[in-house]
Structures are given as C-alpha cells and as structure tokens.
C-alpha cells in the first residue's frame, strides 16, 4: 500500500458517485450525542410498530424518492426497498453527514461498499416505506 495515497470516501451525487479524500472525521465511528447509540436505536425501534408515517402498498417511483432529500425528510433505497431514514440520521455511527448524503438516492452501492456485513433490513425495518418501482 502506498503511504502517500490518500484514502477516498465514496459519496452519492446526482450523477452517480464521486470519490472524495477521506479525512480523519470519516475514519470509523464519530462521537454521537447522548442517547443516540446503536443500542438506543434498537431500543427505540423495538418499542414501535413503525418509525415512519409513510407506508405504501404501491411501488414507489424513484422520482418520489428524490423529492425526499433533506435532513427533515430523508428517504433512500437499499436493494429495491425504500426507507425513510429520517429518524435514523442522528443514530448513524459514521455520523449524520455521511448518511444524510445518500438521502433521495439509491444508496445500495454506497451501503455495500461500507457495510456489506450489516443486516440493514433488521436495523431499518421499522423505517421501510415500500418497494421501489421498476
């Protein structure tokens, strides 16, 4: 490995993905506020049938997902399922900015790059809205 090579971080963009220099703040976990650990998230999720007011029996078009790209209303797609990630943003171990950057996108490639081993559906199932339209 070249010691002079700057590690890169993959971020979603309107055109697909871009690689940005990886800074210290993006290496591993970031400090989260009190009450925002993964255990706190699991506790919150276990107490509720749903953590999103949005549910859809009909397939959801990607254009609709793109309309939900703000920190107050953040949706993303993971492997064909649309999730409202708004309630999870402050619980993300990599920090708010890293997960907020995929709002309004199909985040599958970014997710698989960083979290292949994570059972995202078990963690986000209470945030599932519906299936992405083909």
HELIX and SHEET records of a PDB file:
HELIX    1   1 UNK A   24  UNK A   26  5                                   3    
HELIX    2   2 UNK A   38  UNK A   46  1                                   9    
HELIX    3   3 UNK A   62  UNK A   66  1                                   5    
HELIX    4   4 UNK A   86  UNK A   91  5                                   6    
HELIX    5   5 UNK A   96  UNK A  100  1                                   5    
HELIX    6   6 UNK A  108  UNK A  115  1                                   8    
HELIX    7   7 UNK A  120  UNK A  124  1                                   5    
HELIX    8   8 UNK A  125  UNK A  127  5                                   3    
SHEET    1   A 2 UNK A   8  UNK A  13  0                                        
SHEET    2   A 2 UNK A  16  UNK A  21 -1                                        
SHEET    1   B 4 UNK A  69  UNK A  70  0                                        
SHEET    2   B 4 UNK A  73  UNK A  78 -1                                        
SHEET    3   B 4 UNK A  81  UNK A  84 -1                                        
SHEET    4   B 4 UNK A 128  UNK A 131 -1                                        
SHEET    1   C 3 UNK A  69  UNK A  70  0                                        
SHEET    2   C 3 UNK A  73  UNK A  78 -1                                        
SHEET    3   C 3 UNK A 105  UNK A 106  1                                        
END                                                                             
